[in-house]
Amino acid sequence: MATPRLIRALALIFAATFCLSAPAYAYIDPNAGGMLFQLLAPLFAAAVGVWLFLRRWIADLVRRTWWRLTGRKEQ
């Protein structure tokens, strides 16, 4: 169990992390963002499609393996 002293030290470290951080002047160009989206959207759609297509096969494989490991009969 954490002591109050440890909790206080962790809170101080947590607060110092946010107080001492420098501002990030980050900017993404709209054209770069659009290109990134055009690249990642089809990859994400393909991954979801493969998952939806193979999910029953993967679930059956995991279930059969689990039954073999635990010694249960297949239902």
Gaussian input, Z-matrix of N, CA and C with variables (Angstrom, degrees):
# hf/3-21g

backbone

0 1
 N
 C     1     B1
 C     2     B2     1     A1
 N     3     B3     2     A2     1     D1
 C     4     B4     3     A3     2     D2
 C     5     B5     4     A4     3     D3
 N     6     B6     5     A5     4     D4
 C     7     B7     6     A6     5     D5
 C     8     B8     7     A7     6     D6
 N     9     B9     8     A8     7     D7
 C    10    B10     9     A9     8     D8
 C    11    B11    10    A10     9     D9
 N    12    B12    11    A11    10    D10
 C    13    B13    12    A12    11    D11
 C    14    B14    13    A13    12    D12
 N    15    B15    14    A14    13    D13
 C    16    B16    15    A15    14    D14
 C    17    B17    16    A16    15    D15
 N    18    B18    17    A17    16    D16
 C    19    B19    18    A18    17    D17
 C    20    B20    19    A19    18    D18
 N    21    B21    20    A20    19    D19
 C    22    B22    21    A21    20    D20
 C    23    B23    22    A22    21    D21
 N    24    B24    23    A23    22    D22
 C    25    B25    24    A24    23    D23
 C    26    B26    25    A25    24    D24
 N    27    B27    26    A26    25    D25
 C    28    B28    27    A27    26    D26
 C    29    B29    28    A28    27    D27
 N    30    B30    29    A29    28    D28
 C    31    B31    30    A30    29    D29
 C    32    B32    31    A31    30    D30
 N    33    B33    32    A32    31    D31
 C    34    B34    33    A33    32    D32
 C    35    B35    34    A34    33    D33
 N    36    B36    35    A35    34    D34
 C    37    B37    36    A36    35    D35
 C    38    B38    37    A37    36    D36
 N    39    B39    38    A38    37    D37
 C    40    B40    39    A39    38    D38
 C    41    B41    40    A40    39    D39
 N    42    B42    41    A41    40    D40
 C    43    B43    42    A42    41    D41
 C    44    B44    43    A43    42    D42
 N    45    B45    44    A44    43    D43
 C    46    B46    45    A45    44    D44
 C    47    B47    46    A46    45    D45
 N    48    B48    47    A47    46    D46
 C    49    B49    48    A48    47    D47
 C    50    B50    49    A49    48    D48
 N    51    B51    50    A50    49    D49
 C    52    B52    51    A51    50    D50
 C    53    B53    52    A52    51    D51
 N    54    B54    53    A53    52    D52
 C    55    B55    54    A54    53    D53
 C    56    B56    55    A55    54    D54
 N    57    B57    56    A56    55    D55
 C    58    B58    57    A57    56    D56
 C    59    B59    58    A58    57    D57
 N    60    B60    59    A59    58    D58
 C    61    B61    60    A60    59    D59
 C    62    B62    61    A61    60    D60
 N    63    B63    62    A62    61    D61
 C    64    B64    63    A63    62    D62
 C    65    B65    64    A64    63    D63
 N    66    B66    65    A65    64    D64
 C    67    B67    66    A66    65    D65
 C    68    B68    67    A67    66    D66
 N    69    B69    68    A68    67    D67
 C    70    B70    69    A69    68    D68
 C    71    B71    70    A70    69    D69
 N    72    B72    71    A71    70    D70
 C    73    B73    72    A72    71    D71
 C    74    B74    73    A73    72    D72
 N    75    B75    74    A74    73    D73
 C    76    B76    75    A75    74    D74
 C    77    B77    76    A76    75    D75
 N    78    B78    77    A77    76    D76
 C    79    B79    78    A78    77    D77
 C    80    B80    79    A79    78    D78
 N    81    B81    80    A80    79    D79
 C    82    B82    81    A81    80    D80
 C    83    B83    82    A82    81    D81
 N    84    B84    83    A83    82    D82
 C    85    B85    84    A84    83    D83
 C    86    B86    85    A85    84    D84
 N    87    B87    86    A86    85    D85
 C    88    B88    87    A87    86    D86
 C    89    B89    88    A88    87    D87
 N    90    B90    89    A89    88    D88
 C    91    B91    90    A90    89    D89
 C    92    B92    91    A91    90    D90
 N    93    B93    92    A92    91    D91
 C    94    B94    93    A93    92    D92
 C    95    B95    94    A94    93    D93
 N    96    B96    95    A95    94    D94
 C    97    B97    96    A96    95    D95
 C    98    B98    97    A97    96    D96
 N    99    B99    98    A98    97    D97
 C   100   B100    99    A99    98    D98
 C   101   B101   100   A100    99    D99
 N   102   B102   101   A101   100   D100
 C   103   B103   102   A102   101   D101
 C   104   B104   103   A103   102   D102
 N   105   B105   104   A104   103   D103
 C   106   B106   105   A105   104   D104
 C   107   B107   106   A106   105   D105
 N   108   B108   107   A107   106   D106
 C   109   B109   108   A108   107   D107
 C   110   B110   109   A109   108   D108
 N   111   B111   110   A110   109   D109
 C   112   B112   111   A111   110   D110
 C   113   B113   112   A112   111   D111
 N   114   B114   113   A113   112   D112
 C   115   B115   114   A114   113   D113
 C   116   B116   115   A115   114   D114
 N   117   B117   116   A116   115   D115
 C   118   B118   117   A117   116   D116
 C   119   B119   118   A118   117   D117
 N   120   B120   119   A119   118   D118
 C   121   B121   120   A120   119   D119
 C   122   B122   121   A121   120   D120
 N   123   B123   122   A122   121   D121
 C   124   B124   123   A123   122   D122
 C   125   B125   124   A124   123   D123
 N   126   B126   125   A125   124   D124
 C   127   B127   126   A126   125   D125
 C   128   B128   127   A127   126   D126
 N   129   B129   128   A128   127   D127
 C   130   B130   129   A129   128   D128
 C   131   B131   130   A130   129   D129
 N   132   B132   131   A131   130   D130
 C   133   B133   132   A132   131   D131
 C   134   B134   133   A133   132   D132
 N   135   B135   134   A134   133   D133
 C   136   B136   135   A135   134   D134
 C   137   B137   136   A136   135   D135
 N   138   B138   137   A137   136   D136
 C   139   B139   138   A138   137   D137
 C   140   B140   139   A139   138   D138
 N   141   B141   140   A140   139   D139
 C   142   B142   141   A141   140   D140
 C   143   B143   142   A142   141   D141
 N   144   B144   143   A143   142   D142
 C   145   B145   144   A144   143   D143
 C   146   B146   145   A145   144   D144
 N   147   B147   146   A146   145   D145
 C   148   B148   147   A147   146   D146
 C   149   B149   148   A148   147   D147
 N   150   B150   149   A149   148   D148
 C   151   B151   150   A150   149   D149
 C   152   B152   151   A151   150   D150
 N   153   B153   152   A152   151   D151
 C   154   B154   153   A153   152   D152
 C   155   B155   154   A154   153   D153
 N   156   B156   155   A155   154   D154
 C   157   B157   156   A156   155   D155
 C   158   B158   157   A157   156   D156
 N   159   B159   158   A158   157   D157
 C   160   B160   159   A159   158   D158
 C   161   B161   160   A160   159   D159
 N   162   B162   161   A161   160   D160
 C   163   B163   162   A162   161   D161
 C   164   B164   163   A163   162   D162
 N   165   B165   164   A164   163   D163
 C   166   B166   165   A165   164   D164
 C   167   B167   166   A166   165   D165
 N   168   B168   167   A167   166   D166
 C   169   B169   168   A168   167   D167
 C   170   B170   169   A169   168   D168
 N   171   B171   170   A170   169   D169
 C   172   B172   171   A171   170   D170
 C   173   B173   172   A172   171   D171
 N   174   B174   173   A173   172   D172
 C   175   B175   174   A174   173   D173
 C   176   B176   175   A175   174   D174
 N   177   B177   176   A176   175   D175
 C   178   B178   177   A177   176   D176
 C   179   B179   178   A178   177   D177
 N   180   B180   179   A179   178   D178
 C   181   B181   180   A180   179   D179
 C   182   B182   181   A181   180   D180
 N   183   B183   182   A182   181   D181
 C   184   B184   183   A183   182   D182
 C   185   B185   184   A184   183   D183
 N   186   B186   185   A185   184   D184
 C   187   B187   186   A186   185   D185
 C   188   B188   187   A187   186   D186
 N   189   B189   188   A188   187   D187
 C   190   B190   189   A189   188   D188
 C   191   B191   190   A190   189   D189
 N   192   B192   191   A191   190   D190
 C   193   B193   192   A192   191   D191
 C   194   B194   193   A193   192   D192
 N   195   B195   194   A194   193   D193
 C   196   B196   195   A195   194   D194
 C   197   B197   196   A196   195   D195
 N   198   B198   197   A197   196   D196
 C   199   B199   198   A198   197   D197
 C   200   B200   199   A199   198   D198
 N   201   B201   200   A200   199   D199
 C   202   B202   201   A201   200   D200
 C   203   B203   202   A202   201   D201
 N   204   B204   203   A203   202   D202
 C   205   B205   204   A204   203   D203
 C   206   B206   205   A205   204   D204
 N   207   B207   206   A206   205   D205
 C   208   B208   207   A207   206   D206
 C   209   B209   208   A208   207   D207
 N   210   B210   209   A209   208   D208
 C   211   B211   210   A210   209   D209
 C   212   B212   211   A211   210   D210
 N   213   B213   212   A212   211   D211
 C   214   B214   213   A213   212   D212
 C   215   B215   214   A214   213   D213
 N   216   B216   215   A215   214   D214
 C   217   B217   216   A216   215   D215
 C   218   B218   217   A217   216   D216
 N   219   B219   218   A218   217   D217
 C   220   B220   219   A219   218   D218
 C   221   B221   220   A220   219   D219
 N   222   B222   221   A221   220   D220
 C   223   B223   222   A222   221   D221
 C   224   B224   223   A223   222   D222

   B1=1.4448
   B2=1.5332
   B3=1.3027
   B4=1.4661
   B5=1.5298
   B6=1.2975
   B7=1.4616
   B8=1.5244
   B9=1.3314
   B10=1.4673
   B11=1.5312
   B12=1.3290
   B13=1.4622
   B14=1.5345
   B15=1.3446
   B16=1.4636
   B17=1.5300
   B18=1.3089
   B19=1.4638
   B20=1.5262
   B21=1.3382
   B22=1.4577
   B23=1.5298
   B24=1.3287
   B25=1.4671
   B26=1.5192
   B27=1.3232
   B28=1.4657
   B29=1.5231
   B30=1.3349
   B31=1.4621
   B32=1.5242
   B33=1.3325
   B34=1.4561
   B35=1.5283
   B36=1.3164
   B37=1.4714
   B38=1.5157
   B39=1.3215
   B40=1.4630
   B41=1.5294
   B42=1.3366
   B43=1.4689
   B44=1.5238
   B45=1.3212
   B46=1.4656
   B47=1.5246
   B48=1.3067
   B49=1.4655
   B50=1.5223
   B51=1.3182
   B52=1.4613
   B53=1.5293
   B54=1.3126
   B55=1.4595
   B56=1.5215
   B57=1.3023
   B58=1.4534
   B59=1.5271
   B60=1.3107
   B61=1.4652
   B62=1.5259
   B63=1.3175
   B64=1.4593
   B65=1.5314
   B66=1.3258
   B67=1.4665
   B68=1.5285
   B69=1.3108
   B70=1.4618
   B71=1.5234
   B72=1.2967
   B73=1.4549
   B74=1.5213
   B75=1.3223
   B76=1.4594
   B77=1.5300
   B78=1.2996
   B79=1.4599
   B80=1.5191
   B81=1.3056
   B82=1.4593
   B83=1.5202
   B84=1.2860
   B85=1.4539
   B86=1.5266
   B87=1.3348
   B88=1.4696
   B89=1.5291
   B90=1.3172
   B91=1.4603
   B92=1.5213
   B93=1.3310
   B94=1.4608
   B95=1.5258
   B96=1.3290
   B97=1.4566
   B98=1.5147
   B99=1.3365
   B100=1.4556
   B101=1.5205
   B102=1.3228
   B103=1.4615
   B104=1.5297
   B105=1.3168
   B106=1.4558
   B107=1.5260
   B108=1.3276
   B109=1.4643
   B110=1.5228
   B111=1.3351
   B112=1.4612
   B113=1.5202
   B114=1.3110
   B115=1.4582
   B116=1.5228
   B117=1.3369
   B118=1.4594
   B119=1.5250
   B120=1.3223
   B121=1.4645
   B122=1.5300
   B123=1.3371
   B124=1.4670
   B125=1.5285
   B126=1.3324
   B127=1.4619
   B128=1.5263
   B129=1.3286
   B130=1.4549
   B131=1.5300
   B132=1.3260
   B133=1.4632
   B134=1.5288
   B135=1.3242
   B136=1.4650
   B137=1.5258
   B138=1.3304
   B139=1.4619
   B140=1.5299
   B141=1.3195
   B142=1.4626
   B143=1.5301
   B144=1.3213
   B145=1.4613
   B146=1.5148
   B147=1.3154
   B148=1.4694
   B149=1.5211
   B150=1.3343
   B151=1.4584
   B152=1.5295
   B153=1.3323
   B154=1.4582
   B155=1.5236
   B156=1.3053
   B157=1.4631
   B158=1.5272
   B159=1.3254
   B160=1.4633
   B161=1.5266
   B162=1.3221
   B163=1.4565
   B164=1.5265
   B165=1.3224
   B166=1.4618
   B167=1.5277
   B168=1.3288
   B169=1.4584
   B170=1.5293
   B171=1.3286
   B172=1.4703
   B173=1.5295
   B174=1.3314
   B175=1.4615
   B176=1.5218
   B177=1.3303
   B178=1.4650
   B179=1.5219
   B180=1.3126
   B181=1.4582
   B182=1.5286
   B183=1.3229
   B184=1.4671
   B185=1.5203
   B186=1.3266
   B187=1.4645
   B188=1.5306
   B189=1.3482
   B190=1.4603
   B191=1.5270
   B192=1.3211
   B193=1.4632
   B194=1.5177
   B195=1.3181
   B196=1.4603
   B197=1.5219
   B198=1.3403
   B199=1.4602
   B200=1.5225
   B201=1.3243
   B202=1.4664
   B203=1.5230
   B204=1.3283
   B205=1.4641
   B206=1.5308
   B207=1.3172
   B208=1.4603
   B209=1.5203
   B210=1.3286
   B211=1.4639
   B212=1.5065
   B213=1.3079
   B214=1.4663
   B215=1.5180
   B216=1.3335
   B217=1.4610
   B218=1.5181
   B219=1.3261
   B220=1.4658
   B221=1.5162
   B222=1.3147
   B223=1.4662
   B224=1.4955
   A1=108.44
   A2=115.97
   A3=121.53
   A4=110.06
   A5=114.62
   A6=119.64
   A7=109.38
   A8=117.04
   A9=119.33
   A10=112.34
   A11=116.12
   A12=119.54
   A13=110.96
   A14=116.55
   A15=121.22
   A16=110.63
   A17=116.51
   A18=120.54
   A19=110.55
   A20=116.72
   A21=120.64
   A22=111.25
   A23=116.92
   A24=120.60
   A25=110.65
   A26=116.93
   A27=119.94
   A28=111.82
   A29=117.09
   A30=120.66
   A31=110.84
   A32=117.08
   A33=121.11
   A34=111.12
   A35=116.81
   A36=120.20
   A37=110.53
   A38=117.01
   A39=121.77
   A40=110.82
   A41=117.35
   A42=121.53
   A43=110.83
   A44=117.34
   A45=120.93
   A46=111.29
   A47=116.30
   A48=120.01
   A49=110.65
   A50=116.94
   A51=119.94
   A52=112.76
   A53=117.98
   A54=120.68
   A55=112.24
   A56=117.47
   A57=121.19
   A58=113.97
   A59=117.25
   A60=119.25
   A61=110.48
   A62=115.46
   A63=121.62
   A64=109.36
   A65=117.50
   A66=118.96
   A67=110.84
   A68=115.48
   A69=120.82
   A70=107.87
   A71=116.19
   A72=121.07
   A73=107.92
   A74=115.02
   A75=121.14
   A76=109.36
   A77=114.86
   A78=121.13
   A79=107.58
   A80=115.94
   A81=119.84
   A82=107.19
   A83=114.87
   A84=121.20
   A85=109.14
   A86=119.42
   A87=120.42
   A88=113.50
   A89=117.03
   A90=118.23
   A91=111.64
   A92=117.04
   A93=120.17
   A94=110.01
   A95=117.65
   A96=121.01
   A97=111.69
   A98=116.54
   A99=120.28
   A100=111.79
   A101=116.06
   A102=119.64
   A103=110.35
   A104=116.60
   A105=120.69
   A106=110.54
   A107=116.56
   A108=120.09
   A109=111.20
   A110=117.65
   A111=121.01
   A112=111.64
   A113=116.99
   A114=120.74
   A115=111.15
   A116=117.89
   A117=120.97
   A118=114.46
   A119=118.85
   A120=121.01
   A121=112.39
   A122=120.49
   A123=119.03
   A124=113.19
   A125=116.80
   A126=119.03
   A127=110.67
   A128=116.29
   A129=120.56
   A130=110.99
   A131=117.08
   A132=121.03
   A133=110.63
   A134=117.52
   A135=120.99
   A136=110.58
   A137=117.35
   A138=120.48
   A139=110.97
   A140=117.35
   A141=120.75
   A142=110.24
   A143=117.62
   A144=120.94
   A145=112.12
   A146=117.01
   A147=120.50
   A148=109.75
   A149=117.04
   A150=120.14
   A151=110.80
   A152=117.99
   A153=120.47
   A154=111.41
   A155=117.17
   A156=121.23
   A157=111.30
   A158=117.35
   A159=121.07
   A160=114.38
   A161=118.90
   A162=119.59
   A163=113.17
   A164=118.78
   A165=120.18
   A166=110.68
   A167=116.58
   A168=120.20
   A169=110.51
   A170=116.95
   A171=121.01
   A172=110.11
   A173=118.11
   A174=121.80
   A175=110.48
   A176=117.97
   A177=120.69
   A178=111.43
   A179=117.22
   A180=121.13
   A181=111.28
   A182=116.98
   A183=120.88
   A184=110.26
   A185=117.80
   A186=122.06
   A187=110.67
   A188=117.80
   A189=120.40
   A190=111.40
   A191=117.10
   A192=120.59
   A193=110.30
   A194=117.05
   A195=120.78
   A196=110.86
   A197=117.29
   A198=120.63
   A199=111.24
   A200=116.85
   A201=119.44
   A202=111.09
   A203=116.87
   A204=120.65
   A205=111.61
   A206=117.97
   A207=121.39
   A208=112.62
   A209=118.10
   A210=120.83
   A211=114.69
   A212=118.31
   A213=121.30
   A214=109.90
   A215=114.22
   A216=119.65
   A217=109.68
   A218=116.16
   A219=118.87
   A220=108.47
   A221=115.63
   A222=120.40
   A223=110.57
   D1=139.44
   D2=-177.46
   D3=-75.44
   D4=136.30
   D5=178.34
   D6=-84.70
   D7=158.86
   D8=178.25
   D9=-59.72
   D10=-32.98
   D11=179.38
   D12=-65.65
   D13=-41.31
   D14=178.30
   D15=-66.12
   D16=-41.76
   D17=179.23
   D18=-62.87
   D19=-42.20
   D20=177.90
   D21=-62.91
   D22=-40.93
   D23=179.99
   D24=-65.97
   D25=-42.59
   D26=178.44
   D27=-64.90
   D28=-38.86
   D29=177.74
   D30=-64.52
   D31=-39.10
   D32=178.30
   D33=-65.44
   D34=-43.17
   D35=177.50
   D36=-63.31
   D37=-42.93
   D38=179.33
   D39=-61.19
   D40=-45.47
   D41=179.99
   D42=-66.18
   D43=-40.55
   D44=-179.80
   D45=-64.89
   D46=-34.24
   D47=178.96
   D48=-60.55
   D49=-42.10
   D50=-178.59
   D51=-80.61
   D52=-30.35
   D53=-179.14
   D54=-75.46
   D55=-31.40
   D56=-174.99
   D57=-95.22
   D58=-0.12
   D59=-178.11
   D60=-77.98
   D61=147.01
   D62=179.55
   D63=-88.21
   D64=149.13
   D65=177.86
   D66=-67.51
   D67=144.57
   D68=179.31
   D69=-101.44
   D70=118.81
   D71=178.02
   D72=-93.40
   D73=72.32
   D74=-174.59
   D75=-96.52
   D76=144.98
   D77=178.97
   D78=-151.75
   D79=135.19
   D80=173.66
   D81=-115.51
   D82=127.47
   D83=179.99
   D84=-64.26
   D85=136.57
   D86=-179.89
   D87=-56.30
   D88=-35.97
   D89=178.73
   D90=-68.97
   D91=-36.80
   D92=177.31
   D93=-67.92
   D94=-37.69
   D95=177.98
   D96=-65.15
   D97=-41.11
   D98=177.62
   D99=-65.09
   D100=-40.08
   D101=179.03
   D102=-66.45
   D103=-40.11
   D104=178.58
   D105=-63.84
   D106=-42.76
   D107=177.45
   D108=-62.80
   D109=-42.81
   D110=179.64
   D111=-64.43
   D112=-28.12
   D113=178.07
   D114=-80.20
   D115=-43.90
   D116=-173.03
   D117=-84.37
   D118=-28.62
   D119=-177.82
   D120=-62.03
   D121=-47.52
   D122=177.46
   D123=-65.65
   D124=-33.61
   D125=177.83
   D126=-66.01
   D127=-42.60
   D128=177.43
   D129=-64.59
   D130=-42.94
   D131=179.09
   D132=-62.96
   D133=-40.06
   D134=178.69
   D135=-65.55
   D136=-42.00
   D137=179.72
   D138=-63.91
   D139=-42.10
   D140=177.94
   D141=-65.88
   D142=-40.38
   D143=178.03
   D144=-62.44
   D145=-43.26
   D146=178.44
   D147=-64.12
   D148=-42.80
   D149=178.65
   D150=-61.04
   D151=-46.20
   D152=-179.34
   D153=-65.95
   D154=-33.77
   D155=-179.67
   D156=-72.69
   D157=-37.99
   D158=-173.57
   D159=-102.89
   D160=2.03
   D161=-172.85
   D162=-63.58
   D163=-38.55
   D164=179.26
   D165=-68.06
   D166=-40.64
   D167=178.77
   D168=-64.26
   D169=-43.08
   D170=179.51
   D171=-65.26
   D172=-42.78
   D173=179.82
   D174=-63.03
   D175=-43.12
   D176=178.33
   D177=-64.25
   D178=-40.75
   D179=178.37
   D180=-62.55
   D181=-45.59
   D182=178.55
   D183=-64.41
   D184=-42.42
   D185=-179.19
   D186=-63.08
   D187=-47.10
   D188=179.12
   D189=-62.83
   D190=-40.17
   D191=178.69
   D192=-64.59
   D193=-42.31
   D194=179.02
   D195=-63.03
   D196=-42.27
   D197=178.89
   D198=-63.11
   D199=-38.85
   D200=178.62
   D201=-66.93
   D202=-40.06
   D203=-178.82
   D204=-68.85
   D205=-35.71
   D206=-177.53
   D207=-91.90
   D208=-8.47
   D209=178.64
   D210=80.29
   D211=14.94
   D212=177.98
   D213=-82.49
   D214=157.11
   D215=174.63
   D216=-80.15
   D217=149.30
   D218=175.50
   D219=-72.08
   D220=141.13
   D221=-178.02
   D222=-102.61

